[in-house]
């Protein structure tokens, strides 16, 4: 399929995707290879959970779960574009996506999705049995997510359930069983996702209003920054409670101070009228994830089991 210059987005002419053979570029674009932030955000809750469980010799899990995060985030992007292909044609920011612009066929997109899910299956087989069952429990949530923005003002909450699921997987992958700590970690991560995805949704508020798509950013309106701050506070509470379950000392909670400062800075700088600034704040959450990871790792490794 040959595309005219007008139907090829700039992101396919530069960077990593631009270095690929032209025939492969639309598929890499479908997978958002040029936007690794999504993989990072899906990966961090997995890594936090392994770290909080004390690793216990399973250092390989960090690499396996990174591969799984890349594969499943990519599969989710392709699946989302399959579901949203007609809607994407109506939005300026998304009208040049490969399916919306018909540079990739629907059949090819499904084949790519299945192939990426098979990579995820390979990762799944590296986990303990309990972790496998928990991981499979996310499939229904993933399948339903693209439809949420059509039926609820809070699709970001549903995304939180999905993108935080790794917090429930990492712990049993290390210990072979479930506990309260990963559940609290998951709840904190859900709130974190709602906060950062509200920032992401600010850039699309006008287009979303035109096509009837709902979002937390539209629902909160001028109070979006306050909402982000509140969800970040809930995230810190959940993470702190998880740390307390592992090591009930105030020193353990102090490990979250750098992440708390980072999130407070985001909330204070958020502006519902500045989509570009909100996008940059959203992207900075890869570093917040790293700060939380070090907190979980230090406490997890130091805890007496």
BELJO-V298973 format. One line per field, one symbol per residue. ss: DSSP state (H for helix, E for strand, L for the rest). phi: phi as a letter, one per 40 degrees, with the letter a starting at -180 (. if undefined). burial: I if it has 24 or more other ideal C-beta (glycine too) atoms within 12 Angstrom, else O. A space follows every 50 residues. Layout:
# BELJO-V298973
ss = ???
phi = ???
burial = ???
This chain:
# BELJO-V298973
ss = LLLLHHHLLHHHLLHHHHLLLHHHHHHHHHLLLLLLHHHHHHHHHHHHHH HHLLLLLLLHHHHHHHHHHHHHHHHHHHHHHHHHHHHHLLLLLLLLLLLL LLLLLHHHHHHHHHHHHHHHHHHHLLLLHHHHHHHHLLHHHHHHHHHHHH HLLLHHHHHHHHHLLHHHHHHHHHHLLLLHHHHHHHHHHHHHHHHHHHHH HHLLHHHHHHHLLLLHHHHHHHHHHHHHHHHHHHHHHHHHHHHHHHLLLH HHHHLLHHHHHHHHHHHHHLLLLLHHHHHHHHHLHHHHHHHHHHHHHHHH HHLLL
phi = .bbcdccbcdccbagcccccddccdccccdcfccbcdccdcccddccdcc cccggfgcccccccccccccccccccccccccccdcccccbdcbcccdcc cgcbccccccccdccccccccdcdccccdcccccccccccccccddcccc bacbccccccccccddccccdccccgacacdccccccccdcccdccccdc cdcbdccccccgccacccccfccdcccdccccccccccccccccccacbc ccccccddcccccccdccccbcbbcccccccdccccccdcccdccccccc ccccb
burial = OOOOOOOIIOIIOOOOIOOOOOOOIIIIIIIIIIIIIIIIIIIIIIIIII IIIIIOOIOOIIOIIIIIIIIIIIIIIIIIIIIIIOIIOOIOIIIIIIII IIIIOOOIIOOIIOOIIOIIOOIIOIIIOOIOOIIOOIOOIIOOIIOIIO OOIIIIIIIIIIIIIIIIIIIIIIIOOIIOIIIIIIIIIIIIIIIIIIII IIIIIOIIOOIOIIIIIIIIOOOIIOIIIIIIIIIIIIIIIIIIIIIOOO OIIOIIOOIIOIIIOIIOOIIIOOIOOIIIIIIIIIIIIOIIIIIIIIII IOIOO
